[in-house]
Amino acid sequence: MNRLETSERVKVVAALVEGMGINATCRMTGVSKPTVLKLLGDLGRACYAYHDANVRGLHCKRVQCDEIWSFVGAKMKNTSEEKMAQGWGDVWTWTAIDADSKLMVSYLVGQRGPRWAKMFMEDIASRIESRIQLTTDGLKMYGDAVEGVFGADIDYAMLIKLYGNDSFDTRYSPGECIGTQTAVLMGNPDPKHISTSFVERQNLTMRMSIRRFTRLTNAHSKKYENHEAAVALHYMHYNYCRIHQSLRVTPAMEAGLAGHVWKMEELVGLLRA
C-alpha cells in the first residue's frame, strides 16, 4: 500500500464509500485486492480513532438509537463453533444519531445483548454534555442499559412498532406496520419527538453505501476486522464529507465539529496522522 499515490488511494476510497464491492473496486481502479483490503483496514482504524477522539463535547437535544443486522462469513444458523471463534456469524451495528444535526454520535459493532447495550449507552453518555431526549425501539435490554448509565438525568421513551402477519414475503421483510405504541420510561420526553425515523433512514443509507451490507448477495464480509473497518469508514465519510440534503452542509459542520466540507484527500490523509 505504501506504493499507492494519494490520488490512487482517493479513487479506491471513493469507490468503497459509494457502495462498490471490493472486487468491483479492484477492477475499476486496477489496484490489487490485498492492497485494497489493507487500505480499508488501515483507514478504517484511523477513522475510528479520529471519531473516538473528536466526536465529543456535544450538546445534543434529541438522540435516536437503533440496531442494524448483518453477518460475517455466514449467518449464525449456518456457522460452526470453529468459525464462530474466528468471528463468523451474525453481527449487529448499534447506531445513535443526533436528530437535529444528523450527526452519527456513536456506533458499536458487536452482538445484540445486554452487555453490548450497556457499552453502547456508556459511549453515548461519554460524548454528550447536555441532557437529552432519547428514543429507542422496543428492544427490552435498552431499559436497564439506559437506567444504569444515565440514571434519572435523561428523558427516555421507547417507540414500539406493531406489525401484521399478512406479508407475502415473511422471509426477508416484516409484516405491514399497523401501528405504534410509545412507552415513557424516564423523565418527561416531548411526545412530538418520540421517533426513530432519522436513525432508521440512516440505517438505509448504510445498507446502500456499504456493499457488504446488501442483502441476498455474496458481497458479505469475510472477516470481522474488515467489517468493522467498513463501518468506521462509512460513518467518517457520512459525518465529514457528505453534504446532507436537508442541511446543505455536512453533519459535522452542523454540529460544530468542522468548519468546511472535507475532501476525500483529507479523509485519506488520516492515514498519515
C-alpha positions as a printed NumPy array, in Angstrom:
array([[  0.   ,   0.   ,   0.   ],
       [  2.949,   2.349,   0.537],
       [  3.432,   2.406,  -3.238],
       [ -0.001,   3.919,  -3.867],
       [ -0.117,   7.619,  -4.609],
       [ -2.669,   9.746,  -2.777],
       [ -4.714,  10.079,  -5.96 ],
       [ -4.927,   6.293,  -6.256],
       [ -5.968,   5.94 ,  -2.635],
       [ -8.666,   8.564,  -3.185],
       [-10.068,   6.596,  -6.126],
       [-10.211,   3.4  ,  -4.08 ],
       [-11.828,   5.038,  -1.061],
       [-14.31 ,   6.972,  -3.213],
       [-15.452,   3.709,  -4.771],
       [-15.835,   1.998,  -1.393],
       [-17.882,   4.763,   0.247],
       [-20.224,   4.899,  -2.755],
       [-21.23 ,   1.287,  -2.281],
       [-18.906,  -0.63 ,  -4.582],
       [-17.666,  -4.049,  -3.54 ],
       [-14.014,  -4.971,  -3.114],
       [-13.733,  -6.897,  -6.383],
       [-15.526,  -4.182,  -8.365],
       [-13.238,  -1.567,  -6.835],
       [-10.21 ,  -3.589,  -7.903],
       [-11.488,  -3.872, -11.476],
       [-12.297,  -0.169, -11.707],
       [ -9.076,   1.182, -10.18 ],
       [ -6.608,  -1.52 , -11.231],
       [ -5.416,  -1.9  ,  -7.618],
       [ -4.848,  -5.428,  -6.318],
       [ -7.297,  -6.951,  -3.849],
       [ -4.773,  -7.356,  -0.979],
       [ -3.83 ,  -3.682,  -1.363],
       [ -7.476,  -2.544,  -1.322],
       [ -8.182,  -4.628,   1.782],
       [ -5.084,  -3.312,   3.558],
       [ -6.068,   0.256,   2.705],
       [ -9.581,  -0.402,   4.007],
       [ -8.262,  -1.867,   7.262],
       [ -5.7  ,   0.849,   7.923],
       [ -8.011,   3.728,   7.021],
       [-10.913,   2.179,   8.93 ],
       [ -8.837,   2.066,  12.111],
       [ -7.724,   5.665,  11.534],
       [-11.345,   6.763,  11.054],
       [-12.413,   5.01 ,  14.246],
       [ -9.606,   6.655,  16.204],
       [-10.483,  10.108,  14.846],
       [-14.171,   9.67 ,  15.646],
       [-13.398,   8.412,  19.134],
       [-11.133,  11.354,  19.893],
       [-13.052,  14.212,  18.252],
       [-16.778,  13.466,  18.353],
       [-17.09 ,  14.593,  21.97 ],
       [-18.378,  17.529,  23.975],
       [-21.638,  17.5  ,  22.035],
       [-24.708,  19.492,  23.02 ],
       [-27.46 ,  17.374,  21.533],
       [-31.14 ,  17.704,  22.363],
       [-32.66 ,  14.631,  20.732],
       [-30.911,  11.32 ,  20.044],
       [-32.363,   8.276,  18.293],
       [-30.92 ,   4.75 ,  18.556],
       [-31.355,   1.575,  16.543],
       [-29.516,  -1.609,  15.544],
       [-28.81 ,  -2.97 ,  12.062],
       [-28.128,  -6.625,  11.314],
       [-25.503,  -8.172,   9.072],
       [-23.202, -11.172,   9.19 ],
       [-19.59 , -12.177,   8.689],
       [-18.749, -15.331,   6.746],
       [-22.155, -16.955,   7.181],
       [-25.365, -16.455,   9.096],
       [-25.34 , -17.739,  12.648],
       [-27.516, -20.754,  11.882],
       [-25.039, -21.892,   9.203],
       [-21.865, -21.317,  11.218],
       [-19.798, -23.899,  13.067],
       [-18.309, -23.276,  16.508],
       [-14.85 , -23.237,  14.953],
       [-15.851, -20.464,  12.555],
       [-17.656, -18.553,  15.282],
       [-14.37 , -18.421,  17.181],
       [-12.92 , -16.66 ,  14.115],
       [-15.638, -14.007,  14.172],
       [-18.176, -15.588,  11.823],
       [-21.901, -15.326,  12.397],
       [-24.443, -12.568,  12.957],
       [-23.084,  -9.085,  13.64 ],
       [-25.106,  -6.119,  14.858],
       [-24.178,  -2.46 ,  14.482],
       [-25.64 ,  -0.207,  17.182],
       [-26.226,   3.33 ,  15.894],
       [-27.09 ,   6.669,  17.529],
       [-27.923,   9.822,  15.568],
       [-28.495,  13.415,  16.623],
       [-31.948,  14.185,  15.231],
       [-31.115,  17.878,  14.683],
       [-27.618,  17.888,  13.179],
       [-27.946,  14.338,  11.72 ],
       [-24.511,  13.618,  13.202],
       [-23.736,   9.978,  13.914],
       [-22.896,  10.376,  17.58 ],
       [-21.919,   6.774,  18.289],
       [-21.739,   3.36 ,  16.687],
       [-20.735,  -0.027,  18.014],
       [-20.106,  -3.23 ,  16.063],
       [-20.762,  -6.387,  18.067],
       [-23.569,  -8.596,  19.274],
       [-27.116,  -7.925,  20.407],
       [-27.073,  -8.465,  24.152],
       [-27.32 ,  -6.61 ,  27.487],
       [-23.546,  -6.16 ,  27.796],
       [-23.352,  -4.566,  24.357],
       [-26.363,  -2.346,  25.086],
       [-24.646,  -1.016,  28.204],
       [-21.359,  -0.432,  26.361],
       [-23.268,   1.456,  23.68 ],
       [-25.043,   3.701,  26.176],
       [-21.794,   4.367,  28.026],
       [-20.205,   5.525,  24.782],
       [-23.128,   7.833,  24.003],
       [-23.033,   9.329,  27.504],
       [-19.289,   9.991,  27.251],
       [-19.785,  12.119,  24.116],
       [-22.721,  14.306,  25.14 ],
       [-22.586,  17.052,  27.763],
       [-26.25 ,  18.052,  27.771],
       [-29.449,  16.396,  28.95 ],
       [-31.042,  14.618,  26.013],
       [-34.328,  13.152,  24.925],
       [-33.586,   9.588,  23.85 ],
       [-35.779,   7.364,  21.697],
       [-35.087,   3.696,  21.002],
       [-37.069,   0.828,  19.551],
       [-38.751,  -1.706,  21.804],
       [-35.672,  -3.834,  22.496],
       [-36.076,  -4.639,  26.199],
       [-32.378,  -4.569,  27.075],
       [-32.282,  -0.816,  26.349],
       [-34.258,  -0.077,  29.508],
       [-31.716,  -1.425,  32.001],
       [-28.795,  -0.058,  29.979],
       [-30.183,   3.495,  29.864],
       [-31.087,   3.485,  33.549],
       [-27.711,   2.067,  34.552],
       [-25.759,   4.689,  32.582],
       [-27.867,   7.861,  32.667],
       [-29.857,   7.329,  35.855],
       [-32.597,   9.938,  36.102],
       [-30.694,  12.52 ,  34.026],
       [-32.489,  11.754,  30.767],
       [-35.868,  11.937,  29.055],
       [-36.309,   8.479,  27.597],
       [-39.069,   6.783,  25.631],
       [-39.432,   3.63 ,  23.564],
       [-41.237,   3.547,  20.226],
       [-42.716,   0.094,  19.709],
       [-43.914,  -0.802,  16.23 ],
       [-46.772,  -3.246,  15.75 ],
       [-46.651,  -5.478,  12.682],
       [-49.292,  -7.556,  10.952],
       [-48.552, -11.079,   9.725],
       [-50.125, -10.843,   6.276],
       [-46.889, -10.21 ,   4.371],
       [-46.4  , -12.367,   1.274],
       [-42.627, -12.393,   1.833],
       [-42.1  , -13.027,   5.535],
       [-38.597, -14.424,   4.979],
       [-36.987, -11.112,   4.063],
       [-39.256,  -8.423,   5.488],
       [-41.594,  -7.99 ,   8.444],
       [-45.309,  -7.671,   8.032],
       [-47.017,  -4.367,   7.388],
       [-46.65 ,  -1.865,  10.219],
       [-50.19 ,  -1.433,  11.55 ],
       [-49.423,   0.988,  14.355],
       [-47.053,   2.153,  17.056],
       [-47.026,   2.374,  20.809],
       [-44.93 ,   4.676,  22.956],
       [-43.676,   3.903,  26.427],
       [-42.166,   6.645,  28.599],
       [-39.539,   5.052,  30.829],
       [-37.753,   8.053,  32.333],
       [-38.143,  11.793,  32.617],
       [-40.568,  13.816,  30.555],
       [-39.907,  13.349,  26.819],
       [-41.771,  15.537,  24.335],
       [-44.368,  13.28 ,  22.642],
       [-43.888,  15.125,  19.337],
       [-40.261,  13.966,  19.188],
       [-40.633,  10.322,  20.192],
       [-39.412,   8.92 ,  16.912],
       [-36.774,   6.681,  15.338],
       [-37.322,   7.88 ,  11.766],
       [-33.94 ,   9.568,  11.337],
       [-31.852,   6.683,  12.627],
       [-33.838,   4.179,  10.555],
       [-33.26 ,   6.318,   7.465],
       [-29.554,   6.398,   8.265],
       [-29.549,   2.61 ,   8.507],
       [-30.983,   2.522,   4.988],
       [-28.209,   4.872,   3.851],
       [-25.742,   2.489,   5.448],
       [-27.12 ,  -0.511,   3.541],
       [-26.952,   1.45 ,   0.291],
       [-23.44 ,   2.805,   0.889],
       [-21.653,  -0.294,   2.183],
       [-21.736,  -3.139,  -0.309],
       [-21.17 ,  -5.812,   2.332],
       [-24.495,  -4.824,   3.944],
       [-26.515,  -5.509,   0.79 ],
       [-28.987,  -8.328,   1.353],
       [-29.169, -11.52 ,  -0.732],
       [-25.717, -11.181,  -2.289],
       [-22.324, -12.78 ,  -1.791],
       [-20.813,  -9.365,  -1.001],
       [-20.975, -10.009,   2.731],
       [-17.942,  -9.546,   4.961],
       [-15.49 , -12.43 ,   5.112],
       [-13.511, -11.081,   8.087],
       [-14.762,  -9.356,  11.212],
       [-11.937,  -6.789,  11.119],
       [-12.851,  -5.724,   7.575],
       [-16.486,  -5.399,   8.627],
       [-15.545,  -3.036,  11.462],
       [-13.28 ,  -1.027,   9.161],
       [-16.   ,  -0.605,   6.532],
       [-18.443,   0.703,   9.15 ],
       [-15.893,   3.179,  10.548],
       [-15.025,   4.451,   7.066],
       [-18.696,   4.89 ,   6.177],
       [-19.514,   6.957,   9.249],
       [-16.421,   9.125,   8.912],
       [-17.357,   9.894,   5.308],
       [-21.011,  10.468,   6.269],
       [-20.198,  12.869,   9.116],
       [-17.447,  14.907,   7.498],
       [-17.517,  14.528,   3.699],
       [-21.11 ,  14.022,   2.626],
       [-23.414,  17.062,   2.412],
       [-26.788,  16.239,   3.946],
       [-29.587,  17.204,   1.567],
       [-31.806,  18.798,   4.21 ],
       [-28.964,  20.64 ,   5.954],
       [-26.952,  21.805,   2.904],
       [-23.828,  21.151,   4.996],
       [-22.244,  18.049,   6.49 ],
       [-23.486,  16.754,   9.861],
       [-20.101,  17.582,  11.4  ],
       [-20.423,  21.198,  10.271],
       [-23.966,  21.429,  11.636],
       [-22.755,  20.03 ,  14.973],
       [-19.84 ,  22.475,  15.141],
       [-17.135,  19.828,  14.739],
       [-15.874,  21.011,  11.35 ],
       [-15.657,  24.325,   9.524],
       [-15.79 ,  23.011,   5.969],
       [-16.714,  20.025,   3.865],
       [-13.881,  17.54 ,   3.983],
       [-12.389,  16.495,   0.679],
       [-11.524,  12.87 ,   0.027],
       [ -7.845,  13.802,   0.231],
       [ -8.388,  14.931,   3.844],
       [-10.139,  11.679,   4.677],
       [ -7.302,   9.658,   3.17 ],
       [ -4.863,  11.95 ,   4.984],
       [ -5.954,  10.399,   8.303],
       [ -3.545,   7.592,   7.427],
       [ -0.604,   9.953,   7.825],
       [ -1.998,  11.298,  11.096]])
